[in-house]
C-alpha cells in the first residue's frame, strides 16, 4: 500500500504533469481504508494494510493580506462601483461571502455614525440536492456560520 500511495504522489495526473496532491492521496487512503476495515470486520483479511501507511504532509499555504497601501488603492478603485459596499464590508469586517449573504436588516444597526454594528449569526451556503426536490443539482440555503467562533 505504501508503494501504491508513493507512486500516486509522484506520477499519476492524467495529463502527465506530476503526482496527485497530498489531500487527494489522503482522500484515496480514507476510502480504501474504510473498505479494507470492512474486509477485516467480515474476517476476509486479518489486518488492514492501510493502517501502516505514512501519508504525505499537506503543505499549508500562507495567507497573503493586503497592505494598507493596497487597501487604499482598492478603495479608490471601487468608488462608485456596484460592488463597492460588499467589498468594503468584507475588507473591514473580515466577513466571508456567505456570511454577508446571510445578513438581514435585523442584524444591522446604524443608530449613529459613532455607534453602528452588525451581527453575524447565519450564512448562505450551497448544498447538494440529494432528494431531487429542486430542478438543479445544488441549492442555496441558510446555515450556521463556518465555526462557532464565527458567530460574532
N, C-alpha and C positions, 0 to 999 in steps of 0.2 A: 504494500500500500504506500509506503514511503517513496519508493521509486516512481510509482504512478503519479503521486502528487508533485514530486520534484520535476518530473517531465512536463506536467501541465503548467507548472510555474515558468519553465524555461521556453517552451516552444509549442504552443497549442492554439494560437489565434488562427482563425480560418483564413485570414489574409496573409499569413506567414510573417507578420511583423513582430513576433515575440511570443511571450507567455501570457497566461491569464493573470489577473490581479490577485493579490492575497485575499481580498474579500470574496472573489469568485471561488478560489480554492477552498476557503472556509465554508462557503455555501455547499459546494460539492461534497466536502468531507461530512458536513452535518447530515446531508441526505443519505449518503452511503452508510454513515454510522448508524442512523436510525434503522435502515433496512437490515444491517447486519446484527443489530441488537435484537431485532425480531427473530432472526435466524437462531441466535443464542437462546432466546426465550423458548423457541419451538424445538430446541435441542438438535438442530440441524448442524450446528458447529459448536465447539466448546468455548472459544474465546472470540471476541470481536477484534480483528486485526487493526481496525482503525483506532483502537484505544492507545496504540503505541506510536502513532504518527506525530511528528513535530510539524506544526503548521507554520508558515511564514508569518512574520510580524507585519502588521499593517502599518504603512507609512502615514503618519498624521501630517497633513499639510497645515502650515501655519497660516492663520487668517491675516489678510492684509487689510489694514484700515486706512481710511482716507486721512491725509494730514489736514491741518487747519486750513492751509492754503488751497488744497484740493476741495475741501468742503465749501470754501468761499467761491471758488470757480464754478462748482456745481450749482450753488445757489444763484449766482449771477446768470448762468446759462438757462436756468429754469424759470426765470422771471416771466410771468405772463403765460407760461405753458400750461396745458391741461393737466399734466402730471406734477405740477409744482407742489401742491399741498401733500399728496401721498408720499412723495419722495422726501420732502422736508419732515414729515411726520416720522417716517422710518429713520431718517438721519438723526433726528434729535431725541427720539424715544427708544430706539433700538427694537421697535416692534417688528415682528415678522409680517410678511404679506398676509397670511391667513388671519393673523390677529387683527390687522387693520380692517380686513373684510368682515370680521366678526363684531366690529364696533356698532353700537346702537346709540342713538342720541341720549338715551337714559344713562349711558356710561360716560358722557362728555359733559363737563361742567365749565362754562365760560362766564362765571359770575362777574369777574372783573379782570382787567388786564394783569393785575398782580396776583390773582388767586384763581388760576384756571387749572383744571386737571382732568384726566380721563382714567378710566379703569379698564384693565384687560381681564375679562372673565370668560371669554369664549373665542373660538376661532372658526374659520371656514376651512374645510379640508375636502379633498377629492376622495371618494370612496368607490370601491368596485361594486357593481350591481350583480350580486350572486343570485338574486331572486328572479331576475328577468322582468322586474316590475317597471323598469324605465326603458325608454327607447334607445338609450346609449349604454355603453359598457360601464361607464362611470357616472357619478353624480356628485354634486356639491352638497355638503351638509354641515350643520353646526356641530362642534365638538368642544371638549375642554382644550385649553392651551397645551402645548407640547409637553411641558413638565409642570409639576405642582408649583414650582417657584416662578413659573411664567404668569401666574395669577397675581397681578400687581396693580 
